[in-house]
Amino acid sequence: TDADLKAMYAYLRSLPPVKNQVPFPVPPGAAEAD
């Protein structure tokens, strides 16, 4: 329902942000070379 959606949104907004390091991009075809 709309109330459930709003409650889930409020819960997710209350969580602290996660600090993840973004990995370096892998060019296409580089994964198959390993």
VOLOVEX-863314 format. One record per residue (C-alpha): residue number from 1; x, y, z. Coordinates in pm, whole numbers, always signed. Layout:
N
{pt NUM; {X; Y; Z}}
...
% end
This chain:
34
{pt 1; {+0; +0; +0}}
{pt 2; {+98; +364; -19}}
{pt 3; {+145; +379; +359}}
{pt 4; {+382; +80; +348}}
{pt 5; {+585; +243; +73}}
{pt 6; {+615; +566; +271}}
{pt 7; {+719; +373; +582}}
{pt 8; {+986; +182; +390}}
{pt 9; {+1115; +506; +236}}
{pt 10; {+1133; +673; +578}}
{pt 11; {+1318; +372; +722}}
{pt 12; {+1574; +363; +441}}
{pt 13; {+1631; +738; +469}}
{pt 14; {+1698; +695; +843}}
{pt 15; {+1987; +454; +785}}
{pt 16; {+2339; +598; +772}}
{pt 17; {+2502; +600; +428}}
{pt 18; {+2738; +317; +341}}
{pt 19; {+3090; +415; +241}}
{pt 20; {+3201; +180; -35}}
{pt 21; {+3499; +236; -259}}
{pt 22; {+3403; +225; -625}}
{pt 23; {+3619; -33; -807}}
{pt 24; {+3819; +64; -1113}}
{pt 25; {+3636; +1; -1441}}
{pt 26; {+3726; -319; -1624}}
{pt 27; {+3746; -284; -2003}}
{pt 28; {+3529; -524; -2204}}
{pt 29; {+3709; -851; -2275}}
{pt 30; {+3960; -810; -1990}}
{pt 31; {+3771; -1054; -1765}}
{pt 32; {+3802; -1339; -2018}}
{pt 33; {+4182; -1291; -2042}}
{pt 34; {+4238; -1406; -1682}}
% end
